[in-house]
Amino acid sequence: MMDIGKEAPIGTFVFLEGQQQLFIRVIGGWQEIQLGVILPLLPDPTTAPPRQIEPTDSGVKPTIGDVLQADDGDEMLYMYALNEPLDAFQYSSSSMGGISRVDYKCYKEAQRMGLKGTFRAFLSSDLQDLRSIVRRNDRTLPVVNSKKEILFKKWDDMFNGTEATFNSRVHIYSFNGKDVMSDESTWPEKYVWHGSFSDGSRNEQHYCNQWVASDPTAVGQASSLTQHKLLGQRRHSCRSKLVVLCVQNAQLNVRK
């Protein structure tokens, strides 16, 4: 690439296939363009029958043990709740408004907290399974709450068949510092939306029409926080106002 640098006009793009990196020719050299999250290709809908919903919880009990704390210098992925519960009904004033809008809500509330990096909604959608929203290179990092208490030793641990069961002594907090597990006035319903099967793959029949359902009888997949699970298999009306979680999808923990 450097060999053609002087000859390439300003604005030329070069993609390095082996490294999966994109560069643009600028004055003075080449500048790397940071690529975003990979959006997987949609499968052929005719190749496999629809999966059956899992109607009950797995019976895995919440872990009770010492609270593990991540050190300040450790790499980690933060998880927060949005400051208000949301439903997924198109005509509601508290609607998520679709996956793009709720992703933006996560981004904006993280910005107000002074957190760098991109926060994504902890939801499956037509574009991506929940388990894939964190960059592949960061899926071995621990997932922590706002107090750096470890919810999961690594991102991939959520998708090992335990319905993402976490330590019952570790709580989840909103961006404005409220305890989602104990605050009854803000979150009377202790369920979290996810729209997924227990392995983190999308449940196309139960994610509220991509989180903006127009059918008042539509249902979405949620999980009970009182059971300390993030991927429990419970159906809720898309008109229900439930907890929406946001997770950092790449390791960038330095505050502004």
C-alpha positions, 0 to 999 in steps of 0.5 A, spaced: 500 500 500 505 504 501 508 503 494 502 506 491 501 512 496 504 517 492 501 515 485 494 514 488 489 521 488 487 524 495 480 520 496 482 513 494 480 507 498 484 501 499 481 495 503 486 490 506 483 483 505 487 479 510 487 484 516 480 486 514 482 494 514 480 500 510 484 506 509 483 512 505 488 516 502 489 523 505 494 529 505 500 526 508 499 519 507 494 513 509 489 514 514 485 508 517 477 508 517 475 504 523 469 499 521 463 498 525 460 492 528 459 486 523 452 485 520 451 477 519 448 475 512 440 473 514 439 466 513 435 463 507 428 462 511 427 456 506 433 452 509 430 451 516 424 450 520 422 456 525 425 454 532 420 452 537 420 457 543 422 455 550 416 456 555 420 455 561 426 457 565 432 452 565 431 451 573 438 453 574 439 457 581 442 464 581 449 463 584 450 465 591 458 467 592 463 472 593 462 479 589 468 479 584 470 486 583 474 488 576 480 492 578 481 499 575 486 497 570 482 491 567 479 491 561 471 490 561 465 491 558 460 495 562 452 494 562 447 499 565 439 499 564 436 505 561 433 510 566 426 509 564 422 502 562 420 502 555 415 498 551 415 495 544 408 498 542 408 503 536 403 507 539 405 508 546 409 514 548 414 510 552 415 505 546 422 503 544 421 505 537 425 500 533 432 497 534 435 503 531 432 508 536 433 504 542 440 503 540 441 511 540 438 511 547 443 507 550 448 511 546 445 518 549 445 516 556 452 513 556 454 520 553 451 524 559 455 519 563 461 521 560 462 514 558 466 513 551 465 507 546 459 505 543 453 502 548 448 497 544 441 495 547 441 488 549 436 486 544 436 481 538 433 484 532 432 482 525 440 484 523 443 481 529 443 476 534 444 478 541 450 474 542 453 478 536 453 485 539 459 485 542 465 485 537 469 478 537 475 480 540 472 483 546 467 477 547 472 474 553 472 480 557 468 480 563 461 484 563 461 489 569 455 493 573 457 501 574 460 499 580 465 494 576 462 488 580 462 482 575 456 480 572 459 475 568 467 473 567 466 473 560 461 475 555 460 468 552 459 466 559 452 468 558 450 463 552 452 457 555 445 454 557 444 457 563 440 463 561 445 468 563 444 467 570 448 471 575 450 472 582 444 474 586 449 479 590 450 483 584 445 488 582 444 492 575 444 500 575 441 505 571 445 510 567 443 515 573 445 510 578 438 507 580 438 500 583 434 496 578 433 490 582 430 494 588 427 501 585 419 499 585 417 506 583 421 506 576 421 499 575 415 495 578 416 490 573 422 486 574 423 483 567 428 485 562 427 485 554 431 481 550 427 477 544 432 471 544 433 464 545 437 462 551 443 461 547 443 469 545 440 467 538 434 472 535 427 469 536 424 472 530 417 470 533 417 474 539 421 480 539 415 485 538 416 486 530 423 488 531 421 492 537 416 497 534 410 492 534 403 495 531 399 489 533 396 490 540 396 482 541 404 481 540 408 478 545 416 479 546 421 475 550 423 477 556 427 475 563 426 475 570 431 479 574 428 477 581 431 470 578 437 473 576 437 471 569 438 475 563 436 470 558 430 467 561 424 465 557 418 468 558 413 472 554 410 479 555 405 483 551 409 488 547 405 493 551 409 492 557 414 497 560 420 493 562 427 494 563 432 495 557 439 494 558 445 497 554 452 494 554 458 496 551 460 493 545 467 494 545 473 495 550 473 503 551 472 504 559 476 511 559 471 517 562 472 523 558 
